Amino acid sequence: MAEQIHLIGEVESVFFENPQNLYKVLRVKVLESDSDLVSEDYVTCTGQFAALHLDTAYEFYGQVTVHPRYGEQFAVSRYQQVAPTSEAGLVEFLSSARFTGIGKTLAQRIVDQLGLEAIDLILQDPDCLKSVKGLTPDKRQVLAQTLRQHQGTEHIFLQLTEWGFGPKLADKIYQTFKDQTLATIENNPYALVAKVEGVGFNKADALAEQLGIEADAVTRLVAGLYTAVSEVCLRSGDTYVQRPRLLALATKILERSRAYLIEEERLAEALDLAILEGTLYSLDQGIMLPSLYHAEMGIVRRISDFFQYEEVETFSKTEIEDKLDQVARETGIDYDETQRQAMILALQSPLSVITGGPGTGKTTLIRGILTLHRLLHGYHQGDVTNPYQTGPVLLAAPTGRAAKRMQEMTDIPASTIHRLIGFNRETTVEGFDPTPLEGQLLVVDEMSMVDTWLMNWLWMAIGYRIQVILVGDKHQLPSVGPGKVFSDLIESGVIPTISLTKIYRQAQDSSIIQLAHQIRQGRLPQNLMERQPDRSFIPCKTQQVAQVVEQVVGHALTRGFDANTLQVLAPMYKGPAGITALNQLLQGLFNPPSRKKPQLEYFDQIFRLGDKVLQLVNNAEEGVYNGDIGKIVGVFSAQASNSGSEEVVVAFDDDKELTYRRSDFDQLTLAYCCSVHKSQGSEYPLVILPLVDAYYRMLRQDLLYTAVTRAQSSLVLVGDPNAYVQAVSQDRDPRRTNLKDLLEIKLAGLTQGEKVEQELASGESQVLGLDAEKAEVSATDQASPQASPEASVSVAVQSRDLAPKQQESFRLSQDLIDQIDPMIGMEGISPYDFESQPC
């Protein structure tokens, strides 16, 4: 057996690296060695290493080997970073470039607070850093994470690598389980499925089989059930799966991964165990992921508490009416009676909903409400300057693009919901406990994009003193994530709702808006293929789409359009008419190659200086989110960058610049053509929309409606007319959720409803009465000549339902029984009423 050697050396360079298995070849300057076999000043070290820092000292243990081609090498079996032993060395170490954001001042504070044992203390308990003044949570996390990567965790990363996990995923696994990583996985590798995003069932199952776990093991069956629920909810948008369907889907997943027949009875027993242990939840409608169960229940509970305990400052109808004329003077809009009543309703209810399609006046109404709120509360427009958590008015939207558009429409700062509530990379769903938002009014736009998880997080941040208005278009595509929150709020009938239904005379001049409303009604106009002032149709087959789009874009470029004012939308990524192919074509038109434009290849995609790109994943730490659009303003080769990796720098709409290394390039894609889902919350002067039969799986009415409503002034429809007919005639399968029913049960009684209804009914003339189920406030068919083109002619106001609705297929569960008020129907009754009466 070869001699085990110990040496200390500085890593000078990395000759070779395989990112798939962490194998590296290093050039190391020898500082100290306990063997004569290592006699040179430099040695070539080989082995599997996690992230290493150049010019940094490490202890290496291993053996001297002789490679037939490269000669003598040092095969490393284990290693660890050398910790500084003096105060000055420790400060120098902690303030080095490896620890982002830690300068010498902060490093000195850490050493002063924790002493020479600082590194050991941080590795044992990162929370010890909380006592260091000026060290933010993000910096604490980076410091602890970087230390863990290089101090005594190499055996964990090497084992994860042997199991087939790449560097990024290995680090994510370690961050989840910490020092218990190997013990947890060896005991139950399926824990990875539920706890670590990016580890699927098949990967965990292959590892489990390698570790000797039987095909009918309960842990395997439970993991198959969890995977089935997760896949259905993420794919279809449902928040639950009915039990029979779940058992069938789980059986397929389990039998597809291993050639083993699953017994239905044993799988059903595993499901009962999963529910008992809390791995899955059961509500009357079906089986749920714990996160979705808690999110739906959390939304209902918090809205119920909000109505019950809210302390929103409200004004009488008379006080509001006294300010309406001043609102009209300031905005220059002669509001009709329906708009006035809508503003009164919105500002007399602690929580209200506004929904409407294009041309129905959402923007005009919101501007009026914001102006009216300012006049009632007596603050100045200049007071509304901070878009994050403070200020009298808070505006938010699900995406950065939607928030920017909201800000442009209102001249009030707006932010993403994530940023508003302080949800970042360090935050966990279970531990999210935000400080209540400070403000008087919160307006959230593009609510159709908000999924169940995000809605719950938002309500966790809403205190009892802030008035809430939720705005959106219920006919647009539902959220990418599970749920149909906005439509459930409206359809429950328990939230005061303003439905803007008619189009203003000026908006009727737009054939785009007319087309959108016709699509919503399930029909296409007879003149669909005829050229209109703002709309045209170019029929073609799938193979011709790229050529037609190229011609249309080329013509648009000569008329002054650019990548910011023109957007191509498509439903799918694959195929000759898909997003990927069209982006490659459009890149050459909008940003052709040039010697002055450096570029980098990333698989089948090229990133070039000046390219329009789209963010594909949420990165809350950097403040960019899925769907944000940016422009590449810097491209650097590995030799030119400070990191030694290829890099691109992207500037986003809010003047934020973010650097992406090659390992992060999968977060970006070209954005000249994007999906209809990604375009939600944005509008463009010119939209080109190709639809062909090849998209048949995606052709739905709400997708076509959403795409058409992205066009502000010009729309070019391209493709097969039959595809448009198919899209307009097919409704999306309704999502299965519990939220609507839970809201009805929790909120449809007098306990929560009476106070709100009385406030809405106050004033000289009632808008809503206590006995009203639905009040329609209508105006004449003609809009006021002075009114804004965006204002509404008709407002349907849906009141709170005061009587519980009949449930057709809703059985009581213990959870719902616990929510029922035992005193329902007992108003005015005393114990004496139950005494025996004489016969």
N, C-alpha and C positions, 0 to 999 in steps of 0.2 A: 504494500500500500504506500502511495506517495506521501511525502512529508507535508503536513498542514502548516502553511506559512502565514505569518501575520506581517502586514506592512502598512505604513501610513504614507499617503501620497496625495498630491493635488491633481485634479482632473484638468488637463490642459486642452484637450480637444476630444471630439467624438468622431472617429473615423467612419463608423458604420452604425446604422440603427434600423431595426425592423420593428415598426410600431405595432405589428400584430402580436408579437410575443415578447416585446421589450428587450430582445437580444441586442447588445451593443458591443462595439470594439472601441476601447478607450486608449488614449495616450496619457500616461500618468507620470508625473514627476515624483520620484521616490524621495521622501523626507526621512523615513526611518524603516528599518526592516530587521527581523529577528533571524534571518537566514542568509548564509553566504551565497545561496542560489540566486538571490536577487542582488546583484552587485553593480548593475548599471545605474546611471542617474535617471534613466527613463525606462519604463516597462509598458508593454502592451497588455492591457487587461481585457478579458472577454467574459461574458456572462449576461445574465438577465438583470437589468437595473430599472428601477422606476425613474422618475425625473431626477436628473443630476445637474449641479451647478458647476460651471467652469471656474477655474482658479479657486476651488474650494477643497479643503482637506477632508479625506475620508479614511477610515480604517477598512482594509480589505483582508479577508481570510480566504485562502485557497491553495492551489497547487501550481507548480511550474510544469507546463506542458510544451511539447515541440510540435508545431504545425508543419506538415510536409512542404508547404509552399512559403509560409510566412515566418517560419522559424520559431524561436522561443517566445512563449506567451505565458501570462499568469491567469489561470482559470479561476475566477472568483466564485466562491460558494455562498458567501454572505458578506455584507458590508454595512457600515453605518457612518453617518457624518460625525466628524470630530467636533466635540463641543468646546467652546472657548473656556479657558480656566481663569482668566483675569477679568476684572471689571471692565477695563478698557477694551479687551478683546471681545467681551460679550456685547458691549455697546456697539462696537464696530460690526460685529456679526449681525445683530438685530437690525441695524440701520442699513445693511447692504441691499443691493438691488433685488435680491431674492424675495424680500418681504415688502410688497407693494404698499406704499403709503406710510411706511415707518421711517421717519427721519431720525437724526441723532438725538433731538430733544425728546421725542417719544421713547426712543430706545433707552435713554438715560433714566427716564421716569420709570420704565419697566424694571430696570436693574435696581434702582433705588427702592422700589416697592417690594420686589420679590427676591433680590439678592442674587448671589452667584448660582443658586439653584433654580433660577428662573425657568430654564428650559425644561427641567424635570417637572417643576410645578405646573407649567402650562400643559405639558403632555398628560399629566395625571388629571388635571381639572382646568380646562380652558376658562371656566368662569372666574378663576382667580384674577383674570385680567380686568374684570369689571371695576376693580378698585383703582385702576390707573386712569388718571384724569386725562381727557382728550382722546382716549382710544375708543373710536366708534365701534358699534357692533360689527360692521363690515370688516374693519381692520382687525378686530379680535379674531374673526373667523379666518381671514386670510393667514394671519400669523400662526394660529394653531394648526390650520390645515397644512401649511408649508412645513412646519416642524414635524408633524406626523409623517409626512411623506418621506422624510429623510432621517428619522430617528427611531430605529427599532421596529419599523413596520414592513421592512423589505420582505420578510418571510411571508407576510400576508399577501402582498402584491404579487410575489412570485407564485404562490399557490393559486391565486385567482387567475394568473396568466396561464398556468398549467391547465386550469379548468376551462380555458378558452375565452376568458373575458379580456377585452382590450383595455388599454390604459384609462380611457375616460370612464368606461363602465366599471372598471375595478375601483377607481377612486370614488365613484358614486356609491358602490356597494359598501366600501369602507366607511364613508361618511354616514351611512345608514346604521351600520351595526358596530362600528368602532372596534374595540379590542375583542369583541365577541364574534367578529365576522366569521372566522373559520369554524368555531364551535357551533354557531347558529346554522351555517350552511350544511355542515356535516350531519347535524341532528335533523334538519328539515330544509332541504334545498328549495322547497316550494315557497318558503318564506320570501324568497326573492321576487316571486310573481306579484305578491300583494304590496311589497314594501319598496321595490326598486323599479322605477320607470325605465323601460328599455330592456328588461329581462322578461321574455315571453315564456309561456308554458312549455313549449317544445324544448327550449334551451335548458330550463330547470329540470324537465323530465329526463333529458339525456344525461344530465349530471347526476340525477337521482338514481338512474339505472346503473351508472358507473359506480355509485356509492353503495349499490346493493339493495335499494329500496324496491319492494315488490310492486307489481302492477296493480294489485288490488288493495294496496295500503290505504288506510283512511286519509292520510295526509295527501296522497296523490289524488284521491277522489275529490276531496274538498278543494284542492287547487284547480282541478278541472271544472268544478262547479263555479268557482270564483271567476275563472277565465271566461266561461260562457256568459255570465252576467255582465262582466266588464266589456266583452266584445260586442254584445248586443246593444248596450247603452251607448258606447262610443260610436258605433256604426249607425244605429237607427235614431239615436236621440231619446229613446225611452229612458225612464228612470227606474223601471222595474221590469222583471221578466216573469211571466206566469209559470207556475210550477211545472206543469206537464211539458211545456216547451223547453224549459231549462233542463230538465232531465234528459230530453232527447238531444239537445245541443251538446251538453256535457259528455254524453256517451260518444258522440261523434269525435269530439276533441280527444278524449282519452283513447279511443280505439284507433284513431288516426296516428297518434304519437307512438303507440306500441301495439303490436299484433296480439291483442288480448281482449277477449269478450267480457264486457262489464255486465254484471248482474244488476238489473234494475232495482231490486229490493235493497241490495247493499248500497247502491248509489243514493237511494232515497233515505236510508239510515244516515249516510254521510252528510246529506243535506240537513237533516234534523240536527245533527251534531254541530254542523257549521253555524246554524242559527242559534243553537244553545250557547256556543262559545263566542258568538259575536263576530265571526268571520263574515257572515252574511246576515241580513235582517229580513224579517218577514212582516209585511203590512198586508192588509186585507186584499189588496189588488195583486200582490205577487212578491217576488224575492228581489231584494235590493242590495247594492253595495252600501257598506256602512256610511261612506262619505255622502252619498246621495240621500240616504235616509235622514241623516242628521241635517243635511242642507234643506230638504223640503220641510221637515219639522221645524227647523230653525227659522225659516222664512215665515211660516204661519205663526209661530209663537211670538216672534218679534213684532210682526205687524199687529197682532192682537194686543200685545203689551203697549205698542205705540198708540193705538186708538184708546186704550184704557187709561194710560198714564201721561199722555202727551200734555205738554205745557206750552204749546205754540201760541204766540201772541196773535189774536184774531181781532177783526174789526167788524162792526155791524154793516149790514147792507147799505144803510144810509151813508155811513162814513165812506164806504168804498165808492158809492155812486157820486158822492161829492167830488171825488178826485178824477172821475173818468173823463170829464171834459178837458181837464188839464193834461191827461195822458194823450188825448186826441191832438191837442195843440202841440205838444212836444214831439210826437211821432209823425204828425202831419197826416194822420189817417182818420177818416170819419167812420168810426166803428158803428156797425148796425146793432140792433137790439140783441141779436143772438151772440155776437162777439162780446158784448157787455155782460150778458148773463154768464157766458163761459168764464170770463175773467173773475166775476164775483164768486162763482162756484169754486174755481181753482184756489182762490185766496181765502175762502171761508172754510175749506176742508184741510185738515192737517196732512192728508195724503190724497192725491188725486192723479188720474191718468188722462192723458191727451193722446188720441190716436187719429190718424188721417193720412190719406194718400197725397200724391203730388197735386199742387194747385188748390188744396183745400184750406190753406192758411195757417199751418202749424207755426211757421216762422213769424208771421205777423202777430199771431196770438201770443206767442212766447215773448216777443219784444214788448207787447202791450202789458203783459203780466209783470215782466221785470221792471218796466217803468212805473206801473201802478204800485208795486211792492216798495220801490224806492221812495215814492211820494208819501205812501202811508207811514213808512217807518222813519222818514226824515233824515236819511243819509244822503251823501252826495255821490255822483257818479265816480268821482275820483277815489272814493273809499273802497271801491270794488277793484282791488289791484292784485290781491294774492289768490292764485288759483288752487292753493293747497291747504285745505283744512281750516283756514281762517278767513275772515271777511264776512260781510253781511249776506253775500250771495255766492254760492258754490255751483259751478257748472261742470258736468262730467259726461263722458261718453266712453264706450268700451274700447275704442282704438284711438291712436294718436291722430289719424287723419280725420276721424269724426269729431274729435275734440277741437282740432284746428278749425274745421268748418263751422262748428258751433261758436267759436270765439269770433270768427269773421262775421257771422250773422248778428251777433249781439254786442260786439265791442266790449265784452267782458272776458277776462281770462278763464280758460277752461283747461281741464286736465283729463287724463285717462282715469278710469275708475280705480285701477290698480294703484296708481300713484296717489290719488286722492286719499285712499284708505291706508296707505303705507304698507301695501303688500309687496314684499320683495323676496329675493332669493333665499334669505335667511329664515323667512317666515314659513311655518308649517301650518297646515289646515287645522290640525288639532290644537295647536298652541296659539292661534291667531286671536289676539285680544286687543283690538285697536282702541285708542282714545276716541271718545265720541267726537264727531265732527263739530267744529265750532262755527256757527253761522245761523242765519235766520231762515234762509231758503236754499234748498238743494234742487236743482233741475238736472235730470239725467236724460240725455237724448239717445236715439237709436236703441231703444230698449228691446227691440226684437232680437238684437245680437247678444243679449245678456243671458247666459245659461244659469242653471240652478246653483252651481257652486258660487259663481260670481255674485249672484243676487243675495245669497246668504251672507257672504263676506261683506257686501255693501251694507246690509241691514245690521250687521254686527257693529258697524261704525256709526250708525245713525242714532243720535241721542233723542230725548223726548222733547227738546225745545226747537227743533229745526223742522220747518215745513218742507214737504217733499212733493215734487211734481215729476211724474214719469212720462216721457214723450216717446212716441214711435209710430210705426206703421204696422199694424197687426197682419197685413197681407204680405209683407216681405218674407224672405227666407227665415226660418227659425234659426236659433243659435247653432253654431258648430258643435258646441258641447251639449250634454244631455239637458232635456227639458224644453218647455215652451212657456216660459215664465210670463212673458208679456200677455199672450193670449189667455193664459190661465187666470191672470189677475182680472182681465176684462170679463171673461166668460163666467167667472165666479159670481158676478153681480153684487159683490160686497164692497167694492172700491168705487168711490165716486168717479165716473168716467165721462169725459167729453169726447164724443165721436164726431169728427168733422167729416161731413158726408158729401157736400156739394161743391162744385167747382165755380170759381169766380168767372165772370164774363171775360175778363182779360186772359185768364188761363185757358179759356175755351179756344182761344186762337192758336194754341199749341197743339199740333196733331200728335206730338209725343205724349202729352198728358192725356189726351183723349184715348190714344192707343192703350196707355197703362190702365185706365179705368175699364176699357172694354175687355182687356185681358183678365182683369179681376172678376169680370162678369162671365168669363168663360167663353168669349167670342172674339173673333178678329174682324176688322172692318173690311168691307168689300173693296176698298181702295188700298188694301195693304201693299200691293205690288205697284201701285201708281206713285209717281214722284210727287212729293209734297214739299212745301217751302223749307221744312225742317227735318224731313224724313225721306229716305229712299230705300228701295229693296233691289238687290242684285241676286237673281237666282243662279245657282251653280251646284255642281256635285261635290262630293267630299274631296276628290283629287284636285279640284279647281279652286278650292277655298284659298290656299296660300297665294296663288297667282292673283286672285281678285283682291284680297287684302293688300297685297303689294301695290297694286295699281291704285287703290283708294288712298292708301297712306301716302304714296308718292305724289298724288294730286293734292292731298291735304297739306303736305309740306310746302308746296309751291304757293299755297294760300296763307301761309304764316302759322300753321299749327306746328306744335312740337311735342316732345314726349310728355310734357306736363299738361298739355291741353287736349291731347288725344289719347284715348285708352281703348285697346282691344280687349274684349271679354270673351271667354270661352268656358264651357262647362267642364271639360276634361283635359288631362295632361297628355295622354297618349294619342298616337295616330297622326296622319298628315295634316289634319285640321285641329290638332290639339295644342295646348298651351306651349309645350316644350318646342315643337317644330315652329310655331309662329314666332316665338321669342327669338329663335336663331335667325329667322328671316328678318324680323323687325330690327334686331340689333344692327344688322348691316345697313338698314335704311336710316335709322336715327343716329347711330354712332359707328360709322364705318371705320375699319382699321386704318391706322396711320403711324408713321414712325414717331410722331410726337405723342402717341397714346400708348403707353406701356400696357401690357395685358398679361394675364396668367390663365393657364388652362387648368380646369378642375373637372376631371372625368370628361363628359361630353359637353361641358359648358365653358365658355370663355368669359372672364371678368376683365373689362377694359375700362381705362380711365374715362370717366364721363357717363358710364352706364347707369341706367335707372334700375334699381334693385329693390327687392321686397324682402322684409324680415319674415322668416317662416316660423319662428318659435318665440315665446315670451322670454325676455331677459330683463326681469324687473330691476335687478341690481344696476343695470346700465340705463334703465328707463326707456327701453325699446320693446315693442310687443308685436306679436303675430299680426301681420297685415300692414305694418308701418312701411312707408315708401321712403327710399333714400337715393342718393347719388354718389357714385364712387368718385372720390376726389384725390385719392392716392393709391398707387400700385407699386409695391416694392418686392424685389426678388429677395431670396434668402440671403444673398451676399450683401444687399444694400440695407437690410433691416437690422435693427438692434437686437431682435430676438433670435436671429439665425433662422427664421422661418419666413416663408412667403407671406406677405401681408397685403390687405386692401383696407383703405380707410373710407368709411361711408359717412356722409353728412345727411342727417335727417331734417325733417321740416322745422323742428324747433331749434335749429342751429347747433344741435348736438352732433359731435363727431365721434365715431366709434371705430376702433381698429380691430380687424378680424385676422387672426392667423390662419394658416391653411387648415388646421384642425377644426376651425370654426366655419369654414366656407360652406358647410352643409346647412348653415343657418340662413343662407342667402340664395336668392334665385333672381333671374332677370324679371323685370316687371313691365315690359312693354305690352305684354299680354298677360292677364292674370285671370283667376277664376272669378265667377260671379260672387261667390262667398267672400273672397278677399276684397272685393270692391265695395262691399257694404260700408256705409258711413262716408263714402266719397261720392262726388259728382264731378263730371268732366264736360267741357264745352262740346266735345265730339266723342261719341262712342261708336265703335264698330263691333257688331255682334254677329258672329257666324254660328249658325245652327244647322246640323245635318243629321241624317238618320243614324249615323254612327254613334251619336250621343244618346241613343234611345233610353238608356237607363237613367239618364239625368234630366230628361225632358219633362218638366213639371211646370204647372202654372205659376207657382210662386217664384221659381227660378227665372222664368221669362219676365215676369212683372218686375222683379228686383233689378234685372239687367237693364230693362228699358228705362226705369226710373233713375238710372245713373246718368242719363244724358240730359244736359242742361238746355242746349240749344240745337244740337244736330245729332241725328241718329242714322246710321247706315246698317241695315239688316242684310246679311249675306247668307246664302245657303239654299237649302231645300225647303220650299213652301210647306211640304208635308210635315217637316220637322216642327215648324211653327204651329201647325194645326194640332199635331200630337201634343205639343207642350201645353197649349192653352186648354186642351180638353182633359188633361190628366191632373187631378189633385194629388198632392202628396199624402201618403198614408198617415193618418193622424198619430202623433206621438202619444205613447201611453205614459201618463204621469198621475201622481196623486194630488198635486198641489191644488187644483181647482176644487176637488171634493173636500180636501182638508180645510181650505179657506171657507167654504160654505158652512161646514159643520162648526168651525171655531168662531166665525164672525157674524153669522146670520141671525143672531139673537139680539134681543133688546139690550142685553148687558153692554155690548160694545156699540150697538147701532143707534141707540136713542140719543146720545149726546151729540153725535155727528149730525144726525138728521135734524135735531132741534136747531143746531147752529146753521145748517144750510137753509132751514125754513124761516130763519129770523129775517125781519125787515118788513117793509110796508106791503110788498107783494111776494108771495111765496114762490121760490124757485122749485122747491121740493117739499112735499108734505109728508107727515109721518106715515100716512096710509098709501103713499105712492110707491108703486113698484118700478115704473118707468115713466118719465116725463119727457115729452118731445117738445122742444122749443124750436119753432119753425119761423121762417121769414118768407118774404115774397121770392118768387123765382128770379127777380132782377136784383143784382147787387147795387149798392149805393154807388153812384158814378164817382164819388170821391174816394172810395175804398181802395185799399191796396190790391194789386193783382193776386196776392197770395192769400188774401183773407177769405174766410168761409162764409157761405150763404146760409148754411144749415148746420145746426149743432144738435146732436142727439145726446141728451144728458141722461146717463144711466145711474139711477139712485141705488143706494144700499138696500138690499133685500132684508126686510125685517123679520120675515118668517122663515124657519128652516125649510129647505126644499126637500121634496120627496126623493129619496135615494132608491134608484131602481136596482142596482146590483152592488150595494155597499153593506157589508156585514160588519157588525161591531167587533173590534178587536180589543184586547185588554188595554192597549195603548190609548185607543180612542175613548174607552170607558173612563179611563183616568182623567180625561179632559172634560168630561161632561159635568156641568154645574149641578149639584144635587138639589139646588133650590129652584130649578127651572119650573115655571108655572105655579110658584108658591107665593107670588106677590099678594100682600093683603091678607094672608091666612095665618092664623095663630093656632097654638096647640089646642085651644078650647074648641076650635071648629071640628076636632076629631073626637070629641066626647060623644058617648052614646046618646042618641036621640030617642025620645019615647015613641013607641010604635003607635 
